[in-house]
Amino acid sequence: MSENKDQKFVYDFTEGNRDLKDLLGGKGANLAEMTNLGLPVPPGFTITTEACKVYLESGSAPAALRDEVSAHLAALESKMGKKLGQSDDPLLVSVRSGAKFSMPGMMDTVLNIGLSDESVTGLASQAGDERFAWDSYRRLIQMFGKTVLGVEGELFEDALDEAKAAKKVTVDTDLDAADLKKLVKVFKKIVAKEAGRDFPQDAREQMDLAVEAVFNSWNTDRAKLYRRQERIPSDLGTAVNVCSMVFGNLGPDSGTGVAFTRDPASGHAGVYGDYLQNAQGEDVVAGIRNTVPLADLESIDKASYDQLMTIMTTLETHYKDLCDIEFTIERGQLWMLQTRVGKRTAGAAFRIATQLVDQGLIDEAEALQRVSGHQLAQLMFPRFDEGAKTTLLGRGIAASPGAAVGKAVFDSYTAVKWSRSGEKVILIRRETNPDDLDGMIASEGILTSRGGKTSHAAVVARGMGKTCVCGAEELDVDTKRRRMTVGETVIEEGDVVSIDGSTGKVYLGEVPVVPSPVVEYFEGRMHAGADDADELVAAVHRIMAYADRVRRLRVRANADNAEDALRARRFGAQGIGLCRTEHMFLGERREMVERLILADTDGERDEALSALLPLQKKDFTELFEAMDGLPVTVRLLDPPLHEFLPDITELSVRVALAESRKDANENDLRLLQAVHKLHEQNPMLGLRGVRLGLVIPGLFAMQVRAIAEAAAERKNAKGDPRVEIMIPLVGTVQELEIVREEADAVIAEVEAATGTTLKLSIGTMIELPRAALTADQIAEAAQFFSFGTNDLTQTVWGFSRDDVEASFFTAYLEKGIFGVSPFETIDKDGVGSLVRHAAKLGRATRPDLKLGVCGEHGGDPESVHFFHEVGLDYVSCSPFRIPVARLEAGRAAAGAKGSDSR
């Protein structure tokens, strides 16, 4: 972006507010907000995301930035009464990232900037604690070396472990000042050797290099991967927060912690979080030392505890949501270092939303916006069978719920490799760090032996909806030997384990699963009551009821038989948007289709069709009964005929072997001839859909007759069939006109024969670009459109879905060409623009034209919002996605109303 000479790149914490997240990032905006609220925030300033964008695009910081930073630094020094890096009483600052959207652990932080060989002695004298000063200095060199100078972090960790081993201690707090002085020398030698330069002694150089490192961390591989996973735009950049240091490592009356105003795992009110005495900054979230529960702070430092509880109430009431808080206590003085709307599990999201409604903090419309279809889908996953016979290995902290089963792996590389080979894996680590992100994504669940609910593993897993158990201390994880030991039991890499993120239990082997209580609720087998599962169901029920009241989009199901139709109806389907009749031609009926294909005469073909007619009619009779009173869209035969014939290679071998034995089967010979005749290089763009109905006389007429007769029987039985006949793969109105003329004639014959009047509507799938571009013409012969977005995506992109997803989609996602697969979420700019265009053209010709979508996008949360915006009447999806579509249709409607009111 071009630099504006009048542009302001630095804001004091007293200048911003929470509405400036685009400019100040989430952390900077919320530090400003807490400062405005009068909460104890250490003074500091924020360098904007705009400065980051200039730096990333030009390779250098804006020309005005240095002078702005100098001015704000001088003001900070004046406020604090000390200067950055001065030898006797140094001002120390932290440099921390802060993007608009929370990206926990993905970008860089450096603490204790301003320490040097000279100022460390001044800090020791000022604090009256030599150990604290040298501990802070070794932390700076370690973080600066890894983050700014690119030194391998394990080199520092190994040196620290060696120092502890030499002292025969297990935790770093047992190292004294003399030990830490030696460690500082070792760390400086590591920096000089690995970075090719000495650790900088100039405080301003430290700060400037740290700021650049934070800017650069926006484009690290792990940050890019996280943004793709969470669908965060890549052009936002990060702000940088420069904050005066407060110290939690000044002894037992100091510490650092993370707090939640409610339990992020369950949503229940209470005291939730972790605290670590005599610790600094990242120690809690890194999970390298096991914490104590936040409630223990009451007995450790009651005054700070009481003040923190008051502040937590203030923040939750102000933000009207669950808040995630980082704090430090420096010798009894509480300081607030960060707050943000906290990540939460799916169950917690629904519970908290309804709790806040009951407290009068938000209304139902806002509660609906606080949950998502992705979260609802997570709640519908199975859970472990409590009655199953299990072998319990241990128990940790229930950090992110779910039932996950997989083979044990002990590093991210193996997790990704095995997952790509089709294996389900559980990533097991002592603790995770940002470099483990790709392995966490690839795994079914994450298990760590260290850390708590606020550790890196827990926070990232909750954000991704991954099952996670943390802090299982009885598990001895040996990543180098690729094994985990629990007492006498050894779990080697590849052994199956099961983890329960709702209870924290870890099991050996595979534990069977049972349906989720939310699925049981949707199927009518569970009602709201008193226990935890019923409380969750009650929250889901309330939000779903509101979504159903406000949504405009109707939700139908893709279902091909009565059983699926009844299940869909229980899940809230308002009809069937796609009945794929080709699924009715499989199994024992395949031979009947073969007879149709092999027919040499009109008589043979009519005989084959006559045999299929009663079977088709029975299918439709059952389907119309199951969905009585609701619309049912029946798609006539769509796939290429070769799908009903034997594989060409297998059949060729079979015939060749038979001929060699001189006992060739006449039917196999005829089948082979038919297979060769029907063979196409690209069958999905060949003889299928409406083309079949035009070149095989009587095929579509037979299906239409079966539909009409079944509907007539249902109507004569006092039923209410509402049937829509859909012609697939139409590319020009002439195709539809010919098929419709034949269908209308068949329907008239059935009406005359049965004495009924049938109101069967006839429409088409819009799944070819030409159909979308000529939708005004096609609408002259169609009473409805249903967008087949699977095929439309294939034909717009020129993709064969069966091939490309396995061949190059992974590379496209990794390179950022796709943010998400266009088969998962609709490509709004390409496929979506055709849908929008076709809807507009179609309704210009026929204002009452019914519009729907029956591709898999109909159950995708983001796509549902697009279909609402375009003005479709309904979406159709698989039965298990119906609740998701209902919820998102409500969110789309409520969000649109909110936008209108604003």
N, C-alpha and C positions, 0 to 999 in steps of 0.2 A: 504494500500500500504506500502511496505517496505521503511524505511528511508535510504537515501543515506547520508553518513557523510559529503560529499562535497557539498551537495545540498544547494542552497541559498533560504531562506524562506522569506526574507524581501527586498523590493526594495524602494529606495527613489523615490519621484515623479519625480526627475530629471533623473532617470535611465530607465524608461519604455517608452512605446508608445502604440498607439491604436491597434497595431497588436498583443499585448500580452494579449488579453482578456481571453484566456484559463487559463493563469497563474495569471493575476492581476485582473480578473473580469472586467466587463464593466466600472464600476465607476473608479477603479484604473487606468485602461488603458487610459481612457479619461482624468483623472486628469493629468496623465503624459503627454499626448498629448498636453493639454492646457498649461502646464508648458513649454514644448518644443517650443510652439508657442509664448512664451513671454507674455502670458496673466496673469492677477493678480490672481494667485492661492495661497491660504495660504499654507505654507510649510507643508510637512507631508511624510508619508511612507505607504506602502501597505504590508500586510502579505498575502502570496500567497494562492491560492486554494489548492496547494499541502500540505501546513501545515494543512489546514482544513481536507483534506482527511486522513492524518495520525491521526489527533485527533479523527475523527469520527470512524475510524477503530480500533484504539488501546485504545481509552478512555482517552488519555493524549496527550498533545502537544509534538511535536518533541523536543528531548533533546537540540538541538542547538538553538531552537527558542528564549528562554529567553535572551541568550547572544546577539543574533542578534538584538532583539528588544531594549535591553539596549544600544547597540552601536548606533543604529539609533535614539533613544530617546535623547542620549547625543548630537548627531550632531544637532538634532532639537533644543535642549535647547541652544546650542551654537549659532545657527543661530538666534534664537529669543531673546537671551540675558536674559533669565529667565528660572527657573526650574519648573518642574511639581510639583505642590502642595506646593511650598515655600510660607511662610506666608505673606511676604510683597508685592510681585508682582508676583503672581503665573502664570505659563504657564498652560493654560487649553486646553484640546484636545477633539475632538469628536471621537467616535469609531463607524464606520458605515459599514454595510454589502455591498457587491458588487459582485454579481454573474456574470457569463459570459453573461447571458440573463437577461434583465430587469424583475424584479419581484416586481413591485411597492407595498410597504407597507407590503410585505409578510415576510420580515426578519427584524432583529433588529438594532436599532440605539440608542446610548446614547450620549448626549451632556454634555458639561461643566465638564468633568472629570478632577479632580484635586482640586475641591472645598471641603472645610471642615469647621468645626467650626472656625478654625484659619484663613485659607486663604480667607474666605469670607470677612473678614474685610480688608485684604490687597487689595483684588479686588475692594472693595468700595472706598478705599483711592486712589488707582491707577487710577480708572475711574472717581473719583470725583462724584460718583452717588451711594448712598447707596441703593436706591430702586432697581437699575439694578442688583447689586450684590446679594441681597437676592432673587430677582426674578429668577436669574440664579441658585442659590442654591436650591430653591424649585423645579425647573424644573429637576435638576440632581437627587434629591432624588426620585421624582415621576417617572422619566424614569428608573432609576436604580432599584428602588423597583419593578416596573412592569416587566421590561425586564430581569433583572439579578437575582432577588430574588424571582420572581414568585408571587408577591403580586397582588391581584385583582385590576385592574386599576380603577374600579368604586369607590373604597374606597377613592382614592386621588381626583377623580372628585367630589365626594359628599362633601369632606372636603373643596374643593375650592369653591363649590357652597354655602356652609354654610358661608364661610368667606365673600363672596360677598353679601349674604343676610344680614349678620350682619351689613355690611357697607352700605347696601341699594344701591348697585351698580349692574350693569348687566354685565360688562366686567372686565376681570382681570387687565387691565391696570389702572383701577381706584383704585386698592389697593395700599396703600403706603408702605414705608419700614417697618413701625411698624406692619402693617397687615401681611406682608410677613414673618417677623421674627416669628410671632405667628404661621403662617401656616407651617413654617419649623419645629417648635417643634411638631406640630400635625402630620406632615408627618413622622418625625423620630419615633414617638410613634407607628404609623401604621406599619412601617417597623419592629420595635422591636417585636410587638405583632404578626404580621402575618408571618414574616420570621424567628422568633425565634433567631434573632441576631440583633445587632445594625448596623446602617448604617456605613460602613467602613470609617474611617477618613484618612487612608493611601492612597495617590494618586495612587501609583503603584499597590496596591491591587485592587483599583477601575478599573484601566485600564486592568489588567490581567483578572479579572472576567468578564469585559465587552467583551473582546476578546473571551473568552470561550462561553459567551452567544450568540455572533454572530455565532460562529461555530455551536452551538446547534440549533440555529434558522433555520438552513438548513433543519432540520428534524421535524419541528413542523407540526402539522396536516394541518394548513392553507397553509404552504409552499408546502407540498406534494400535497394537493388538487390543488393548482395553477399550479404546474408543470404538473400534469395529464391533467388539462384543456388546458394548452398551449403546451402540448407535449414536455416539456423540460426534458432532461435526468436527472435521479436522482443521478448520480454518479459524477457530476461536482464539487460539493462543492462550497463554497463561499469564496471570498477573504475578508480581513478586512482592512479598511482604517483608519489610525490614522492621524488626521489632526488638526493642530493648530486652535483653535477657533477664529472666528471673530464674532462680536456681532451685531445683528440687533435690540436688545432690549435696546439700549443705549439712547433712546429718539426719538423725532420727526425727527431728522436728520439721523436716522438709520432705517433699515427695512429689510425685506426679501421678495423674490419674485421668481416666476417661469415665464419663458418666452419661447415662441415658435417663431421660425423664420418664420413660416407660421401658419395659422389657422389649428389646428389639426382636426377640425370638418369639414371644407369645403375645405381646401387646398389653400384658397385665400391668397395672399400676404398682409402684413400689420403688425400692432403692436398688438400682441396677448399675453396675459398672465395676471397674477394677482400680485398685490403688497400689502404688509401690513406693515404700519409704526409701529415702535417700537415693533417688533415681532421677534421671533427666530425660526429657523429650521423648525420644522414640522407644525407650525401654519397654513401655507398656504395650504399645501396638506391635512392636517387633516380636514379642512373645519369647524373648531370650531369658527372662526371669519370670517365674510364676508369681502372680500377683495375689493380693488378698481381696476379698469382696469389698465393694465400696462401703457396705454397711459397717465394716470393721473400723472405718475412719472415725466413727462416733466415739469409740473408746480410745483411739490414738490421739485425736485432736478434735474435741467436741465443738469448740468455737468455730473452727474452719468448717466442720461438718454441718453445723446449723446454718452457717452463712451460705454454704453451697446449696443446701436444700431450699433455702429461700430464693436464691438466684435461679435454681432449676424451675421452680414454680413460676417465677417472673418470665423466664424465657419461653416456657411452654405456653403460657397464657398469651404472650406477645406474638409468638410465631403461630399459635393455634395448631401445634403439631408436636409430634415426638421430636425432641432435640437431642443431638449428640454433642457432648461438651468435652473439651480438653482443658485441664486446669493444672496448675502447679501451686504448691504451698512452699513458700520460702520462709523458713524459721517462723512458722505460725501465721504468715501473711498469705491469704488466698489471692491468686491471680487467675483471670480467665484468659485462655490462650486461643480458644476457637469455639464456635458453635455452628451448627448446621442442622438442617432438617435431616434426621437420621435415616439411614438405610434400615430396612426391616424385612422380616420374612413375609410371605404371602398371608399367612394366618394373622400375624400381627397387624398387617395393613387393614384387613377387614375389621378386626376387633377395635383397633384404635379409631378408625373412621366413625364407627357407630358410637363409641364412647364419647368422642368429642361432640357428636350431635346431642347426646344426652346431657352433656355439660353445658350446652348452649354456646359452644365456641364456634361451631360451623353449622351450616344447614345441610339438608339432604343432598342438594345439588353439589355442594363442595365435597361431601363425603363420597359421592360417586366418582368425582375426579381424583380422589385420593387412592383409588384402587385401579387395577388394570386387568385386562383379559389374560395377560401373561401370568399374573399372580393367581387368578382363578384357575387357570390350567394347572399350575403347580399344586393347588389344593386338591385337584382331582387325581393326582398320582396315587398309586397304591401305598399301603403301609405294611409293616411287618405283622404277621399273625402272632398275637400274644400267646396263643395256645400251642404254638409249635414247639417241638423239642429243640433246644438250642444249647450251644456251648459258649458260655460267656467268657470272653477274654479279659475284659476290663470295662471301665466306665470313665468317660471324660465329661467335658462340658458340652451340653446340647447347644451348639452354636448356630446351626441352620437346619431346619427340619427336613424330613424326608427319609425314605428307606432306600439305601444304596448298597448294591452288591457288585463285587468285581474282584479281579485278580490284583493282589498287592504289588505295587510298583513303588520304587523309592527315589525316583528322580523324574523331572519333567520330560526329559528327552524320551525315556522309555514309555511314559504315559502317552505321549503323542504318537510314538511309533506303534505301540500295541493297539491304540484306539483306531488308528488308520487301517489296521489289519482286521478290524471288526471285533476286537476284544473289549469287554467292559472292564475298566480298571478303577481301583481306589488308590489315590496318591497318598502315600504315607511319608511324613517328614517330621523331624524334630519340631521345626517351625517353618512356615513358608516365608518367602520374601518376594518382592515384585518380579524377580527373575523366574519364578515358578508359575507365572500367569498362564502360559500356554499349556502347561501340564494340568493346571486346575480346570481350564476350559475343557480339556480332553477327557477328564475323569468323570466318573459317576458321582464321586464324593471325595472329600478330603478328610484325612485323619492326622492329627498332630499330637505329640506327646507334651508339648509346651504351649503356653498361651491360654488366653481366656476368650470371653465373648467380644472383647475389643481388639483381639490380635489381628494381624494382617489376614490370616486364613479365614477367620470368622467374618470380618467386615466384607472382604471380597466375595466370599461364598454367598453371603446373604444377598449381596447386590446382584449376583448371577443366578440366584435361585438354586444353588448347589447344596446338597446335603453336606454337613460339616460337623465333625466332633473334634474339639480342641482340648488340650491340657490333660490328656489321658496319661497321667504321670507313671502309672504302673507298667506302661509299655516302654520297653527299652528299644529305641529305634537306632539301628546301626546302618546308616546309608552307604557307608563304604563297603560293608560286607553284604549289603542288600538283604537285610533280614530284620525281623522284629522279634524280641523275646519277651515272653510274659511268664514269669516263674520258670517252669520246666518246659514250657511250650515254645517252639521256635516256628515262626511264620517266615518261610522263604519267599523270595520274589516269585510270583506266579500262583501262590496259594490263594484260595478264595476267602475273602472276609466280607462281612456284612456290617454296616454301621447305621445306627439309628440317630438321626440328627434331632429327633424330638425328645429322646431320653438320654442321649449321650452314651448308650451302650454299644459295645463292640463285640461282634460274634465271630467265631471261627466257622468257615463254610458258608453255604448259601441258606438264608432264612426265607421261608415262603412268605408271600405277601397276600394281603386281603384288600378289598376295595376301600377307598377313602370314604370317610363319613359324609363328605360333601357329595360324592357320587351317589351314595345311598340316599341322601336327602333329595337329590334331583330325581331319583327313581322312585321316590315316595316311600322309602323304607326307613327313614329316620326323621324325627321331629325335634324341634328345639326343646331342651330341657335344662338340667342343672349342671351336668359335668362339662369338662373342658371341650370335648368334641361337640357337644350340643350347643355350647356357647358360641363356638365358631360357626356352626350351622345357622344359628339364629342371626348372627351378623351377616352372613352371606344372604340369608333369606331377606333381610330388611333392605339390603342394597340392591339385590336383584329385583325386588318388588318395585322399588323406585325407578330402576332402569326401565322396567317394562312399562311403567306408567308414562314415562316421558319420551320413549324412543318413537321415531317415525318409521324407521326401517323394520319390516317384518322379517322374521327369520324362519327359513324352511330347511329341510334336511335333504341330503343326498342319500337315498335309500332305495334298494332294489327288491325288497321282499317285505312281507307283512311283519316279520319279527323285527327287522331294523326300523320299520315305520312305527311300530308300537313303542319301541324304545325311544325313538326320536320324539314322539308325542309326549312321553313322560318327561323328556328333557326340555319341553316347552316349544317344540317345533310347531309352526303355524301352517304346515303343509309340506309337500315334497316338491323341491325345486328341480330335482333330477332323479329320474328312475332310468337306469341304464339297462335297456332291454337285452343287450348282448350277454349280460350275466345270466339271463334266463335260458341261454342256448348252450350252456356248458354241461358237464357231467354226462348223464345218460343220453341227453338230447344231441350231443355232438354228432352221433351217427346219423341222426335225422337231417342235420345240416349238411353232412357229407352227401346224403342222398340228393339234397337240393342242388348242391354244387355239381354233382356228377350227372344230373338229369340231362339227357340228350334230346328229349322231346317235350312238347308242351304238356302232354299227359303225365309224364314222369314228374315234371316240375309241379304241376297242380296237385298231384298225389302227395308229394313231399310237403307242400304248403298246407294241404288239408290235414295232414297228420300233426303238423305243428299248431294249427289253429286252436284246438280245444285246450292244449297245454298252455298256450299263451293266455287264453281267456281265463283259465283257472288262476294263473298268476295274478292277473289284473283284478279278478273278483276278490281275491284275498287282500290285495293291496288297497282297493277302494273301500272295502269294509273297515280295514284298520284305520284309514284316514277319512272316514265318512264326515262330510261337512267341511272338509278342508281341501284346498286345491292340490292336485297331483299332476305334475308335469312329467309326461312320459316321452322319453327320447327314442325315436325309432332307431333301428339298427345302425350302428356307427362304424365299428372297426373293419379293417380289411378282412375279406373272407379267408385269407390264408391262416388267420389266427384260429380258425375252427378245424384246420387240417393238420395232419402230422408234420413234424419237422422234416424239411426236405432232405437233410443229410441222413437222418435215421431211416426215413422211408427208402431212400436210394440204396442204402446198405442192405435193408431188409429184402428189397426186391432183387438186388444183385445176388445175395446169398441164396434166395429161393430159386432164381434162374440157374445158379450153378448146381443146385440139387435137382433141377428140372421139375420143381413143384411150385412154380410161380402162381400166386393167387391173382385171379382176374380182377378182383376189386382193388387190390394193391396196385396193379398196373394202371388201372383207370385213375386211382387216386394220385399216383405219381405224375401222370400226364396232366391232371388238373392242377397239381402243385406247381409244376413247371409253367403251365399256362398262366397261373395267377401270380407267379413270382414277380416281385417288383424291387427295384434297387432302393426305392424310398417309399415303402408302403403307406406311411402316414400322410404322404402327399399324393396318394394314388387313388385306387378304386375303393372308396369308402364313403360313409355318410350318404348324403342325398344321391350321390352318383350310383350307389348300389340300387337304390330304389328306382332309378331311371333305366338301368340296364338289365335288371333282373325282374321281368314282368311278374306282378302279383305279390312281390315280397312285402312292400310297404302296405299294399291293400290288405294282405292277410293280417298284419299287425293292427292296422286301423280297425278292421272288422272285429278282432278280438277285444280291442279296447271298447268299441262302441257296444258290443253285445254285453260285455261285463258291466258297463255303465248302465245299460238299459235294465238288466236284471236287478242291479242295485236300486235303481229308481223305482222299479215296480214292486220292490220289497220295502217301499217306504223309506229308502235311504236317500242320502243327499250327495251323490257323486259330483265332484267338481273337477273335471278332467281337462287337461291342456295337452295337446299333441305337439311335440317339438321335432322339427326337421333339422338334422345336423348337417354341418359343413356347407351351408348354402353360400355361394359366392356371387350369385346373380339372381335377380328377381324371377327370371324366366324358369329357373329350376324350381323355385318355390311354387310358382303358379301352376306348373304341370302336376306336381305332387299334390297340391291342395285341391285341384280339380278332381283328381282321382279319389282323394280322401273324402271330399264332400259328397261324391256319388255313393261311396260305400256307406257313409253315415246315414244318408237319406234312405238307402235300402234297409238298414237295420231299424231305423225309426218306423218305416212302413211295416216291417215284419213284426215288430214288438209292440206297436201302438204307443210308442213313447215319443216325447219331444226331448231331444238331447241338445244341451247347450255346450258343445265341445268346441273349445277355441283352438286355433291352429297358429303356431308361431314358429320361430326358428332360433337356432343358436347363432350368435355373432362371434365367430372364432377365426375368421380370415380377414386380413386387412382390407381386401376389396369389399367385403360385406360391410365393414365399418364405414368405408368411404362412400358407399352407395346406399347407406341405410335409409335415406329418404325414399328411394325406389322400392327397396325391399319391404318397407313399412306399408306399402300399398296392398301387399298380399299377406302381411303378418299381423296377427292380433297381439302378439307379444314378442319381445326379444329376451333371450337369456344369454348373457355374455359368457362364453366358454373361455375363461382367461388362461387356462392351461395351454390350449392349442394356440390361442391368440399370442401368448408370450413366445411360443415356439416359432410361429410364423413371422412375428415382428422382428425378433432377434436373429432368426435364421439358426436357431438352436434345435438339436434333437435332444430332448430332455434326458432320454435314457442313456445317452452317450456323454453329454458334456458335463453333467454333474460329477461324474467319476473322473473325467479326464483333465479338465482345466479350471473348474470352478474354484477349487482350493487356491490355486495360484491367483486367480482374479480377486478373490476375497483378501488374500494376503497383500496383494499389491494395491489394494484400495480402489480397484476399478469398480467393484461392487461393494457397497456398504453391507448389503444383504442379498441373498439369491433372489433374482426376479421371479422365481417360481414360488418363493416363500411370501414375499411382500410385493405388491404390484408396483411395477415400474411406472410411476406417475407421469414422467415426461414422455415416454414412448407409448407403451401399451395403454396407460391411463388416458393419454390425450386422444387416442382412438376411441376409447369407451366414452369419453366426454363428447366427442364429435358425433359419434353414432347416436347417442342418446338425444342430442340436440336435433339432428337431422330427422330421426325417427319420429319424434314428437311434433316436429314441424309439419310432417305429413299426416300423422294420426295423433292428435292431442291426448287421447285416452290410452295410448300405447302403454302396456304394462312392461316394466323393465326390471330385470333381475340379473343375478350373477350366480353361476353354479360351478365355477372353477374352485380350486382349493383356496384361492384368495378369500372366498366368502367367509372363512373361519379365522382369518388372520386379523389381529386387532388393528394394526395400522391401515390395512386395506379397507376394513369396514368403515373407518372414518372417511376415507376417500369416496367410497360408494354412497355414503350419506350426503357428502358435499355435492356429488354429481347429480343427485336426485333420483337414484334408483329406488324402486319400490320394495325390493327384498334382496336378501342374500341367502344363499343355500350352502350348506356345509355338512360334513360328516356328523352323525348324531352326537358324538362326544364333544364336538366343538360348538354345539348349539348354545350352551350357557355362556361361553366366551363371546360369541357373536351377539347374543342378547345384551350382555353387559356393555360391550363396546358400542353397540347401536345406541344405548341409553347415554353413554358418555359422550358420543358424538352429538346427540341432540342437546344435551345439557350444556356442553361446551359451546355449541353454536348460539344457544340462547344467552349464555354468559357474555359471549363476544358482542352480540347485538346490544345487550344492555350497557356494555362498556362503551 
